[in-house]
Amino acid sequence: MKFIDLLRLIHPTLAVIVVFPLIGIVSNLAWQTMQRRRQLKDGGKSKIPPVVGPEHAKLGRWLTGSVVGLVLIGVMVPIGKNILKKNLWSTNPTQVILIGFFLVATIGALVALYYAQKKVWRAVFATFTGIGLVVLGAQEGVWRRGFEWWVSHYYYGITAALLMVFSLAILPDIYQDRTHTWRKVHIALNTIALLFFIGQGFTGTRDLLEIPLSWQEPAVYSCDFVKLTCPQTQP
């Protein structure tokens, strides 16, 4: 196993160790928060401690950062490999500089989103973060599985990340909205995101089986992934 293969393992390793445990914790706290709110609304007392709400919000913010960071790692490793493989720093330095700019800008926009208070700035920084993720994900070298986009680990991940960024952007509005409209939007979007995360568990495992080690790539990528056939070698 070469160094580039070890770099590829960073993304799934962090997903298993950090992101998916956070998803479970945040989902559990969300359920407890909803149950406590319903019990109090019915006029009764709840045995669920009031701390579940703030903890859900705090860990949800951590989850958003973790998901965006995981996506950036997932796309930057193959992008970096493609830059080195095609010597883009010499043949197309402008593209390399732009990739670096979008990476820094995306991280900066996400950090700014955490600190932004006014609605307009939260919208701006959330939009910039989303644009950065999409642009970086569209670079050559990223495995997007376009021929089966409906079961693509990449598209599931990008969609889930965008939903998480939007949820982070509307978080202050949830507490200020007396009509609970934003709360309902938050619940709906994160339910959809949870389904995508479940899909990520399947598609990510599948891709680990399908993406070859670096020394196996010439043979594997000569195959037809649509017709599921490979060139026949002479004995």
RAKADA-V814998 format. One record per residue. N is the residue number from 1. RES is the residue in three letters. PHI is phi in degrees with one decimal (NA if undefined). Layout:
n = {N;N}
res = {RES;RES}
phi = {PHI;PHI}
This chain:
n = {1;2;3;4;5;6;7;8;9;10;11;12;13;14;15;16;17;18;19;20;21;22;23;24;25;26;27;28;29;30;31;32;33;34;35;36;37;38;39;40;41;42;43;44;45;46;47;48;49;50;51;52;53;54;55;56;57;58;59;60;61;62;63;64;65;66;67;68;69;70;71;72;73;74;75;76;77;78;79;80;81;82;83;84;85;86;87;88;89;90;91;92;93;94;95;96;97;98;99;100;101;102;103;104;105;106;107;108;109;110;111;112;113;114;115;116;117;118;119;120;121;122;123;124;125;126;127;128;129;130;131;132;133;134;135;136;137;138;139;140;141;142;143;144;145;146;147;148;149;150;151;152;153;154;155;156;157;158;159;160;161;162;163;164;165;166;167;168;169;170;171;172;173;174;175;176;177;178;179;180;181;182;183;184;185;186;187;188;189;190;191;192;193;194;195;196;197;198;199;200;201;202;203;204;205;206;207;208;209;210;211;212;213;214;215;216;217;218;219;220;221;222;223;224;225;226;227;228;229;230;231;232;233;234;235}
res = {MET;LYS;PHE;ILE;ASP;LEU;LEU;ARG;LEU;ILE;HIS;PRO;THR;LEU;ALA;VAL;ILE;VAL;VAL;PHE;PRO;LEU;ILE;GLY;ILE;VAL;SER;ASN;LEU;ALA;TRP;GLN;THR;MET;GLN;ARG;ARG;ARG;GLN;LEU;LYS;ASP;GLY;GLY;LYS;SER;LYS;ILE;PRO;PRO;VAL;VAL;GLY;PRO;GLU;HIS;ALA;LYS;LEU;GLY;ARG;TRP;LEU;THR;GLY;SER;VAL;VAL;GLY;LEU;VAL;LEU;ILE;GLY;VAL;MET;VAL;PRO;ILE;GLY;LYS;ASN;ILE;LEU;LYS;LYS;ASN;LEU;TRP;SER;THR;ASN;PRO;THR;GLN;VAL;ILE;LEU;ILE;GLY;PHE;PHE;LEU;VAL;ALA;THR;ILE;GLY;ALA;LEU;VAL;ALA;LEU;TYR;TYR;ALA;GLN;LYS;LYS;VAL;TRP;ARG;ALA;VAL;PHE;ALA;THR;PHE;THR;GLY;ILE;GLY;LEU;VAL;VAL;LEU;GLY;ALA;GLN;GLU;GLY;VAL;TRP;ARG;ARG;GLY;PHE;GLU;TRP;TRP;VAL;SER;HIS;TYR;TYR;TYR;GLY;ILE;THR;ALA;ALA;LEU;LEU;MET;VAL;PHE;SER;LEU;ALA;ILE;LEU;PRO;ASP;ILE;TYR;GLN;ASP;ARG;THR;HIS;THR;TRP;ARG;LYS;VAL;HIS;ILE;ALA;LEU;ASN;THR;ILE;ALA;LEU;LEU;PHE;PHE;ILE;GLY;GLN;GLY;PHE;THR;GLY;THR;ARG;ASP;LEU;LEU;GLU;ILE;PRO;LEU;SER;TRP;GLN;GLU;PRO;ALA;VAL;TYR;SER;CYS;ASP;PHE;VAL;LYS;LEU;THR;CYS;PRO;GLN;THR;GLN;PRO}
phi = {NA;-88.4;-60.6;-63.1;-68.9;-66.0;-62.3;-63.2;-78.1;-60.6;-60.6;-66.7;-64.2;-66.8;-62.2;-73.6;-81.6;-110.6;-70.0;-67.3;-60.5;-62.5;-59.6;-63.2;-65.9;-63.4;-64.7;-64.3;-65.9;-63.2;-64.1;-64.6;-62.1;-64.9;-65.2;-64.4;-63.7;-67.3;-64.5;-69.7;-65.3;-78.4;90.1;-96.5;-101.5;-119.2;-82.7;-76.9;-64.8;-65.7;-69.7;-62.5;-64.1;-59.7;-66.6;-61.5;-65.4;-65.1;-70.7;-64.1;-64.9;-62.4;-63.2;-59.7;-61.9;-67.0;-66.3;-62.5;-61.4;-65.6;-63.4;-61.8;-64.2;-61.5;-93.3;-75.3;-62.8;-67.5;-64.1;-62.0;-62.9;-66.6;-62.3;-70.2;-63.3;-98.5;52.2;-65.6;-61.9;-93.3;-86.3;-147.8;-62.0;-60.7;-63.8;-63.5;-63.0;-64.6;-61.9;-61.7;-62.2;-65.3;-64.1;-64.0;-64.8;-65.7;-63.1;-62.2;-65.2;-65.8;-61.3;-63.1;-62.2;-63.0;-98.6;-67.3;-108.2;-72.2;-59.5;-64.1;-73.3;-64.0;-65.5;-64.1;-70.2;-65.8;-64.6;-62.3;-62.4;-63.3;-61.8;-60.7;-62.8;-67.9;-64.6;-64.8;-68.0;-86.8;-73.2;-64.6;108.3;-77.8;-80.3;-105.5;54.2;-63.1;-74.5;-138.4;-60.9;-72.4;-127.4;-90.5;-60.8;-64.1;-66.4;-61.1;-66.5;-62.1;-62.9;-62.1;-64.0;-63.8;-64.9;-67.4;-62.6;-64.0;-63.7;-65.0;-66.7;-94.4;-54.8;-61.8;-67.7;-61.7;-80.8;-96.4;-86.8;-77.4;-84.9;64.9;-64.6;-66.2;-65.0;-66.1;-62.2;-59.6;-63.6;-64.0;-65.5;-76.6;-66.3;-63.4;-60.6;-61.7;-64.0;-65.7;-64.6;-62.1;-61.6;-62.9;-61.0;-74.9;-67.0;-66.6;-63.4;-60.8;-67.1;-62.1;-76.1;-90.5;-75.7;-80.3;-65.2;-56.9;-76.2;-93.0;-58.2;-56.1;-74.9;-69.6;-78.3;-83.9;-81.2;-96.7;-76.2;-85.3;-85.9;58.9;-132.3;-128.3;-59.3;-81.5;-93.9;-76.3;-67.6}
